[in-house]
Amino acid sequence: MVFRREEPGQMKAGALALLVHALFLGLMIFGVSWQNKEPAAVEVELWNSLPNVESNRPQQRPTPKPEPKPEPKPEPKPEPEPKPKAVKPEPQPEAKPSKAEIELKAKEARRKEDEKKKLKEEEIKQQKEKLRQEQEKREQEKKLQQETAEKMRQQQAQAEAAKALKAQVAARNAASQSMVGDFKSRIQAKIKSKTILPPDLTGNPAAEFDVTLMPTGEVLNLKLTRSSGSSAYDSAVERAIYKAQPLPLPPDPTLFGEFRELHLKFRLHED
């Protein structure tokens, strides 16, 4: 029996084939047991050696399938550059004001304060003046109302007084006229009582006289203003007027004016 010496490449190939078969066998057993089925009979042919391959022939490798090109990933957006932080300038040291500047500022502050104070005082003064004017206006209006009311009251009082006086005068005049008429009738009656008529008179003769009297009732003047046509009758009446002195007068001296000048009418036979 002749044994050939196996090449190292053939040994590697045989080991690889055994490994593949073992893996395949394990997968089948696991798959069958997982499905709870009875495993099918598998025939495995084990080779002690790989078929003889010419050593000088190079082993051809299977052409690898081209891997699918990966989808292009979206280009990442560039992150915005951070804004540079603002650098705060270092504070400059404040220059100290000079003495003149301090005095000037103090003077300006006092001036503004004085001006503000004056404005406030002026405002208060204007408010007081406004209140005074309003108070004065109210007092004037009140005084005017009082004067108007007093004037109306006086006018009403005067009107009432005038009305009352008029009523009094009217009443007095009525009384006076009544008294005047009464005393004139008395004078006529007294003169007639003193008249002595001649026996030969006929008809109804009438004579009129104007008589001027003194406050004592004495006749100051007598004048025949209308003759009766009978001298005997006219003379008889004239003599009777003088005989009737003093003629009766009212006691009120204010009524004498009604008797100072009398116009008397006499008729032989009264209607």
C-alpha positions in Angstrom: 0.0 0.0 0.0 1.4 3.2 -1.1 0.7 6.5 1.0 1.0 9.9 -0.6 2.3 12.7 1.4 -0.3 15.4 1.8 0.6 18.9 1.1 0.1 21.6 3.7 -2.5 23.3 1.5 -4.6 20.2 1.2 -4.6 19.8 5.0 -5.9 23.2 5.5 -8.6 22.7 3.0 -9.6 19.4 4.6 -9.8 21.0 8.0 -12.0 23.8 6.7 -14.3 21.3 5.0 -14.7 19.4 8.2 -15.5 22.5 10.1 -18.1 23.5 7.6 -19.8 20.2 7.8 -19.8 20.2 11.6 -21.4 23.6 11.7 -24.0 22.6 9.1 -24.7 19.5 11.2 -25.1 21.4 14.4 -27.5 23.9 12.8 -29.7 21.1 11.5 -29.8 19.4 14.8 -30.7 22.7 16.6 -33.3 23.5 14.0 -35.0 20.1 14.3 -35.0 20.1 18.1 -36.4 23.6 18.1 -39.3 22.5 15.9 -39.9 19.4 18.1 -39.8 17.1 15.2 -38.0 13.8 14.8 -34.7 14.4 13.1 -34.4 13.1 9.6 -31.7 10.7 8.8 -28.7 12.4 7.4 -26.0 10.6 5.6 -22.6 12.1 5.9 -19.7 10.9 3.9 -16.4 11.5 5.6 -13.4 11.7 3.5 -10.0 11.0 4.9 -8.5 13.2 2.4 -9.5 15.7 -0.2 -9.2 14.7 -3.8 -5.9 15.2 -5.3 -5.5 18.6 -6.9 -2.7 19.5 -9.0 -0.3 21.4 -6.8 0.9 23.5 -9.6 -2.6 24.9 -10.4 -3.4 28.0 -8.5 -6.6 27.8 -6.4 -9.2 30.1 -7.8 -11.0 32.2 -5.3 -14.7 33.0 -5.9 -15.3 36.4 -7.2 -16.6 38.5 -4.4 -20.0 40.1 -4.9 -19.8 43.8 -5.0 -21.0 45.2 -1.7 -23.8 47.7 -2.1 -22.7 51.2 -1.9 -23.7 52.8 1.3 -26.2 55.6 1.0 -24.6 58.9 1.2 -25.0 60.3 4.7 -26.3 63.9 4.8 -23.6 66.2 5.3 -23.7 67.6 8.8 -24.6 71.2 9.0 -21.8 73.3 10.1 -22.3 74.5 13.6 -22.6 78.3 13.9 -19.5 79.9 15.0 -20.0 81.2 18.5 -20.3 84.9 18.7 -17.3 86.5 20.2 -18.0 87.6 23.7 -18.2 91.4 24.1 -15.3 92.5 26.0 -16.3 95.1 28.5 -13.9 98.0 28.5 -12.3 98.4 31.8 -13.8 101.4 33.6 -11.7 104.4 33.5 -11.1 106.0 36.8 -13.4 109.0 37.3 -11.7 112.3 37.4 -12.4 114.0 40.7 -14.1 117.4 40.2 -12.2 120.4 41.1 -13.2 122.7 43.9 -14.5 125.3 41.4 -16.6 122.7 39.8 -18.0 121.6 43.1 -18.9 125.1 44.1 -20.4 125.7 40.7 -22.6 122.6 41.0 -23.6 123.6 44.5 -24.5 127.1 43.3 -26.5 125.7 40.4 -28.3 123.3 42.8 -29.2 126.2 45.2 -30.4 128.3 42.2 -32.7 125.5 41.0 -33.9 124.9 44.6 -34.7 128.7 45.0 -36.4 128.7 41.6 -38.5 125.7 42.6 -39.3 127.3 45.9 -40.4 130.6 44.2 -42.5 128.7 41.7 -44.2 126.9 44.6 -44.8 130.1 46.5 -46.2 131.7 43.3 -48.5 128.8 42.8 -49.7 129.0 46.4 -50.2 132.8 45.9 -52.2 132.3 42.8 -54.4 129.7 44.5 -55.0 132.0 47.4 -55.9 134.8 45.0 -58.2 132.6 43.1 -59.9 131.5 46.3 -60.2 135.1 47.4 -61.8 136.1 44.1 -64.2 133.2 44.2 -65.1 134.1 47.8 -65.5 137.8 46.8 -67.7 136.8 43.9 -69.9 134.6 46.1 -70.2 137.5 48.6 -71.1 139.9 45.8 -73.7 137.5 44.4 -75.1 137.0 47.9 -75.2 140.7 48.5 -76.9 141.3 45.2 -79.5 138.6 45.9 -80.2 140.2 49.3 -80.4 143.7 47.8 -82.7 142.4 45.1 -84.9 140.6 47.7 -84.9 143.7 49.9 -85.8 145.9 46.9 -88.7 143.5 45.9 -89.8 143.5 49.6 -89.8 147.3 49.7 -91.6 147.5 46.4 -94.2 145.1 47.6 -94.5 146.9 50.9 -94.8 150.2 49.1 -97.4 148.8 46.7 -99.4 147.4 49.6 -99.0 150.7 51.5 -100.1 152.7 48.4 -103.0 150.3 48.0 -104.0 150.7 51.6 -103.5 154.5 51.4 -105.6 154.6 48.2 -108.3 152.7 49.9 -108.1 155.0 52.9 -108.2 158.1 50.7 -111.1 156.6 48.8 -112.9 155.9 52.0 -112.0 159.3 53.3 -113.0 161.0 50.1 -116.2 159.1 50.2 -116.8 160.1 53.8 -115.7 163.7 53.0 -118.0 163.9 50.0 -120.8 162.6 52.0 -120.0 165.1 54.7 -119.6 167.9 52.2 -122.9 167.1 50.6 -124.5 166.9 54.0 -123.2 170.4 55.1 -124.0 171.9 51.7 -127.6 170.7 52.2 -127.5 172.3 55.7 -126.3 175.6 54.3 -129.1 175.6 51.7 -131.6 174.7 54.3 -130.5 177.5 56.7 -130.5 180.1 54.0 -133.9 179.0 52.8 -135.2 179.2 56.4 -134.1 182.9 56.5 -135.7 183.8 53.2 -138.8 186.1 53.4 -140.7 185.8 50.1 -142.8 188.7 48.7 -146.5 187.9 48.5 -147.0 188.8 44.8 -144.5 186.2 43.5 -145.9 183.9 40.8 -144.4 180.9 38.9 -141.2 179.1 40.1 -138.4 181.6 39.8 -134.7 180.3 40.3 -131.6 182.3 41.2 -127.9 181.2 41.4 -125.2 182.8 43.6 -121.4 182.4 44.1 -120.5 182.7 47.8 -117.0 183.1 49.2 -116.7 182.0 52.8 -114.2 182.4 55.6 -113.2 179.5 57.9 -115.5 180.9 60.5 -118.5 180.5 58.1 -118.8 184.2 57.6 -119.6 185.5 54.0 -116.6 187.2 52.5 -118.2 187.9 49.1 -121.5 187.3 47.4 -122.4 187.5 43.7 -125.5 186.8 41.7 -124.5 184.7 38.7 -128.0 184.0 37.3 -131.1 186.0 38.0 -134.5 184.4 38.5 -136.1 187.1 36.4 -137.7 188.5 39.6 -135.7 191.1 41.3 -137.9 190.8 44.4 -137.0 187.1 44.6 -133.3 187.7 43.9 -133.1 190.3 46.7 -135.0 188.1 49.1 -132.5 185.3 48.6 -129.5 187.6 49.0 -130.8 189.0 52.3 -131.4 185.5 53.5 -127.7 184.5 52.8 -126.4 187.3 55.0 -128.9 186.6 57.7 -127.9 182.9 57.8 -124.3 183.8 58.9 -122.3 182.0 60.1 -123.0 179.3 57.7 -122.6 175.7 59.0 -119.2 174.1 58.2 -117.8 170.5 58.9 -115.6 170.2 61.9 -112.7 168.8 59.8 -110.7 171.8 58.7 -109.2 169.8 55.8 -112.6 169.9 54.2 -112.9 173.7 54.2 -111.5 173.8 50.7 -114.8 172.3 49.6 -116.6 175.3 51.1 -114.3 178.2 50.3 -116.1 178.9 47.0 -119.7 177.8 47.0 -122.1 177.8 44.0 -125.6 177.9 45.4 -128.9 177.4 43.5 -132.3 178.5 44.9 -135.7 177.8 43.5 -139.1 179.0 44.8 -140.7 175.6 44.6 -138.3 172.6 44.8 -139.3 169.5 42.8 
